[in-house]
Amino acid sequence: MPDRLTDTFSRLRSSNQKAFVAYIAAGDPDFERSLEIMHALADVGSDIIELGLPFSDPLADGIVNQMAADRALKVGMTTARVLELIRRFRETHETPVVLFTYLNPVFTYGFKEFHHDAAAAGADGILLLDLPPDEATHDGALATGTELKNIRLIAPTTPPERVRLLAGSAEGFIYALSRTGVTGAHGAPSANIAELVASIKVHTKVPICVGFGISTPEQAAAVAAVADGVIVGSAIVKQVELHQDNPAEAVRLFAAPLIAATKG
């Protein structure tokens, strides 16, 4: 099985560049246009695509991403259709895909089966928002998925001992939150990102990408200066909401200067 995440960060490191990670909700505004958006992001230079699994109760998401998940669910997007979306994307592109999801849809699908089927479809990693790694060890059914790299989430308020635990079990990359709260571009990244990244790097060599609140090239450049990658989500999803006649083109135009800023 190809290790697209490791290969991507190795390539970027060799050219002294940082990763641009783009989040979209799978199936928003519908299957075919979502696929077009994935193509546009890959073609314009996104290094990794984070694909949100539509879920009816996304508590960690802000209103922009909640509405995107709702739009996707209303047009019939399911977990199985998300995997089909990845398969279709893999027909033409090798850009790494990380699934951003809550435990409920994965558990309903079957934890081990989901990991196997997602990897077979072409997914590379998974960020399970509400399954702490230490909790997973208490249930054998939640510790059998080994085919996707486990992306860990670390917040500015995460205690040092827990940072060590999460960093030690991270694979692919670590998603470091620039600030507390739910997803959304309504607040600028924290001024303490450099300190957060440094405190995580003590415990791991896994790349650290920073997200939450990044919506301008200036913010992307500032984050890229201290982290291994920049994650932009809600600001991209908002473009889909505003330009449903041609969301792929709107996303491409919006992402291009952010990617350029990330690359320096």
N, C-alpha and C positions, 0 to 999 in steps of 0.2 A: 504493500500500500504506500503511495507517495506521501512524503512528509512535507506538504506544501507550506505549512506555517514555519517550520524550521528553515526550510530553503529560502523562504521570503525574507526572513530576518537576517539570514546569513548574507544574502545578496545585498540587502540594504546596508548592512554593517560594512561590507567590503567597499562600498562606494560612499561611505560616511553620510548616509541618508537616513531619514526617519520614516516610519510607516504611517500611512493615512488609512484609517479604519472607518468605513462608512456603514452606518446602521440604517436599515429600512424595515418596514413591517411586511412580511411575506404576504403577497396577495392584495396589497393596497396599490391602486384602487381596484384592481382585478388581476387575475393570473397572468394574462398576456402582457399587460402594461407593467406589471411587477417584474417580469422577465426582461422587458425592454430597459427598465431602470437598472437592473443588475448589469446588463450589457453595457449601458452608458457609463456606469460607475467604473467598471473594469477598464473600459476603453479610454477613459479620461485619466486613468492613472491611480485609482484606488488600489491599495496593496492587499486589503482584506475587506470582505463584506460580512457584516454582522446582520444576520437574518432573524428578525423577531418572529417567533411562533405566535400567531394570533390566539389570544386567550381572553375569556370573558371577565376576568377579575385581576387585571395587571396592576397590583397595588404599588409597585415600585416605579411605575411609569407616570409621567405627567400627562396633562390633558391632550397634548398633541399626539403622543404615541398611543394613548388610550383610544382616541378617535380613529386612528389608523387601524388599530386592531379591530375595532368595531366595524369599520368599512369592509375589512377583509372577511370577517365572519359573515357579514350580511350578503356577500356575493358567493358564499359557499366554500370559503377556504377552510380546509381541515389539515390535520397533521399529515395525513397521507398526501394531500395535495402539495404541502410544503416540500416534502421529499421529492415529489414529481417535479416541482419547480427547480430544485437543485439538479436533478437529473438532466433537465432541459438545458440548464445553464452549462453543465459540464460537456454538452455536445460541442461547445465552441470556446469555452474559457477555462483556464486553470487557476484563476484567482482564488485564494483560500476563502472558504465560507465557514463562519462560526455561527452556531445556533444560539440565540439569546432567548431563554424560555424559563417558565416556571415549572415546578415539578408536576403539577396536576396533569397536563396533557401528555407528558412523558410516561407518568405512572399509569395513566389510563390506556395508553398504547401498549404498554409492557416495557419496563425499564431496559432489560437486556435486549429485547427485540428492537426497541427504538434505536439504541446505540448501533446495533448491527445494521439495521436498514438505512439509517442516516449515513453511516460511513460508506455503505455500498452505493448510496445515491451520489456520494461525492462530497459530503460534509467533512470538515476537518477538526472542528472543536465544538465544545458546548459550554455555555455559561448557564448553570442552573441557579437562578437567583435566590430561591428559597430552600436550597438543600445544602446546609453547612457540611463540609467534609467529615467532621467528627460525628455528626448525627448519622450520616450515611453508614458508618461502620457498625451501627447498632441494628441494622436490618440488612441481611445478606442480599435481599432482592434489590437493594439500592447500591450495591457495591460490585455489580457484575458487568457494568458497562466499561469496557476497556478500549474500544476502538476509536473513540473520539478523545481528543486532548481536553483535559479539564481546565477551563479558564477560571481563575479565581478573581473575586471582587474584593478590593480593600478600600476602606473609607478613611477619611482623615481622623475619624473618631475611633477607629479600630485599636484596641489595646495592644501594646507591644508584643505580648505573648501570643496573642491571636494573629498578629501580623506574621510572626515567625511560623506559626502553624500553617496559615494560608499560603504564604510564600513557599514554604517547603513542599507543599503538595501541588503547586501550580505547574501547569504544562502549557506550551504554546506561547502564551503571554499572560500578564496580569493586567486586569482592568482596574486602574486606580482612579477613584472618584476625586475630582478636583474640589468638590465641596459636598456638603450633606444635602439631603432632600431627595425629591423625586427627579426623574429625568426631565430635561427641558432647557431651552435656551433663555429662560427668563432671568438668569443670574449669571454674572461673569465668573470665570474660574477663579479659585482662591489664589491669593498672592503667595501662599505657602507650598506651592506644588513642588518646588525643588527640594524642600525639606522632607516632604512626604515620599518622594521618589528615592531620596537618599536613605531614608529609614527602611524602605523595603529592600533596596539593593544589598543591604548588609546580610540578608538572609537568602539571596537567590541570584542566579545568573540568568533567570528567565527574563525576557524583555518586559518592560513596563510601559503600558500605553495609558494615557490619561484622557478621561472624558468627563462630561457633564458641563453644560453651559458654554461650550465652544461654538461660536457661530460666525466669527469674522476671521479674515486672513491674519490680522494682527494677533488675535488670541491664539490661533493655530501656531504661528511662528514662535510666540512666547513659550508655549507648552513644548513644542518640538526642541527648543533649546535645552530643556532639562530632562526630557523623557525619551523613550525609544519609539514612541508613536503617539499619534493624535487621533482621538475618537470623536466623530461628529455624528449625532443621531437626530435629535428633534428638529434641528434647523434644516436638515435634509428632508425629513418627513413632512415638514411644513410646506416645502416646495411642492410635494406631491399633492397635498391638500389644496393648495392655491392654484395649481395648474393641471387639472385633471384631463384637459384636452390633449396635452402632450407632456406628461410628467417627466418622461425620460430626458427630453431636451432641457427642461427647466432644471432638473437635478444636475445635468452635465454642466450647464452654464454656472450654476451656483457652486458646485464642488470644485471646478477647475482652479479658481484663485486660492481656495483653501489648500488644495493639494500642492500648488506651486509654493505657497508659504511654508507648508510643512517640509517640503524638500529643500527649502532655502535657496 
